Amino acid sequence: MITHRNRTQITVATFAAICLLVFSSGVLVGEVPRQTLERAIKKTLVFDVPFLLEYKIAADEGILAVSKDGKTVAYAYKYDEQGRPVVIWNGKEHGPYGHIGALKLSPDAKRLAFVAQEKGSEKVFVIVDGKAGRKYDGIDDVSIEFSPDSNRLAYVASKKGKKKPFMVIDGDEDNGFSSIERGSLVFSPDGKRYAYRCQDEGSNWRVVLDGRVQKDRALWGGYLSGMLAQGEASRPVFSPDGKRIAYDVTFSGFTTSAITQHKKRFAFVDGDKLDGSFRCFSPDSKQVAYISEEENYQESLAIKKLFNKKGKSYTRGSINSITFSPDSKRVAYATHEGSDSFVVLDDVEQKRYKGYTVAPVAGSAVAIRVSPIGKENRAAEPEDRGVVADSLTFSPNGKRFAYVISQGGRNVLVLDGVESKSHNYHWYSSVLSRPVFSPDSKHVAYLAQDQQTNEYYVVLDGQAGKRYESIRYGSLMFSPDSKHPAYIVEDDDSFVVIDGIEGTERGVNSKVVFDSPTRLHYLTRAGRSIYMISEELR
């Protein structure tokens, strides 16, 4: 084991870092997170694969798996003169095999699964926990999936005797279908239930729930649509508590002589039909948000708990980005009316902006308008593009609210109703670009870009940080005690910035994980070696 300690001394921050400040957003945000006085670093070699034959590091071959906390690594390399790969996991060798597929670690990083094939054999099998499973004629290695609790394993397999592929759950085979949609398998958060989409000969896509095909029926407009043909089901979604399931089914209207062009969508929640399309569950799983379609191409947001609660009607297709607060007590969404784009928060319309709600193109300043039915989608004018779709974000305590608008060729953060016009918010995607609140909800940070130099920087409570050529998307975060903002810079080489202070370790190859308010770790890569970097903030 290799260890190395390095301490970086930091000059004490100016008095401004310990004062209560009112920033350009006009919002009193409290004490700015202090600068770290000392970063104690420990560097440990995780693995260093020996060079054998024409060896390529596992990461380049797509056969490297690293746990989310960065502490467990599984990898493969070519072992003998015949080029047969061996899998290394927890320091033990498994194999050699004639062929292996992608490595899959369980969420708790205690289990490993992958598809393997013995040399000279046409059969394939799954290795899980070091043991070989049943042999099949084909296995989709991309379909291997552990349940969130890591106790269950599923994958899609096929046999020559059974012409249709089937799902294997914990070693038991479901019925076969003409097609099983790749990536549609979902376990409930507690791992007790599972669902996926399938298609049989001559049928539409259906939902399989716990091994049983769901045959949903709908009656509307005098037509018993589901009696004559199965509707087209969307991908299933489990509630956060795992006790509820929802998906949409689109039916075609029928007459006694022919199929009409009229179609209608219904949401099915726990088997009950709702007149609309499902959007999401609330975090407490008690509320269901869905879009209720109305006459004259209108729609409204409906919230179902004990009784349906409907909001104001807007143009059909305009309501999006439905977002609950973490405590499930508040809800917000984006919509547009005429040429105005705006957010509705707690049933109250917020300030209106010119332009339709924007669905941005990743990494681009151009956006696509989410237009009403009957109007062609087209590139939005850069001056007025409205509310950025999927930017709506509540703070952890649910009391603060932020979103992004695009006006005058700039993206602007709107925090608690106040526009922060000093910085151009850099929007990349809904997953990686939302504003980041600290755990105590007192601070907010986001990535900005200088439109003149194209340099990137982090804005913390309205204050701009150092500018860089590149900052890794999705890396911005806070320590559990909200005192230490951190992110990863990717200029000539990648490194971690904490409290505005640049780290000394280069080649960051993973996410930063805080183990406590003052301890964190991440992985770095140098050549064929992967290191674990542990830091203590003092």
Secondary structure by P-SEA (a helix, b strand, c coil): cbbbbbbbbbcccccccccccccccccccccccccccbbbbbbbbcccccccccccccccccccccccccccccccccccccbbbbbbcccccccccccccbbbbcccccbbbbbbbcccccbbbbbccccccccccccccccccccccccbbbbbbccccccbbbbbcccccccccccccccccccccccccccbbbbcccccbbbbccccccccccccccccccccccccccbbbbccccccccbbbbbbbbcccccccbbbbbbbcccccccbbbccccccccbbbbbbbbcccbbbbbbbccbbbbcccccccccccccccccccbbbbbbccccccccccccccccccccccccccccccbbbbbcccccccccccccccccccccccccccccccccccccccbbbbbccccccccccccccccccccccccccccbbbbbbbcccccbbbbbccccccccccccccccccccccccbbbbbbbccbbbbbccccccccccccbbbbbcccccccbbbbcccbbbbbbbbcc
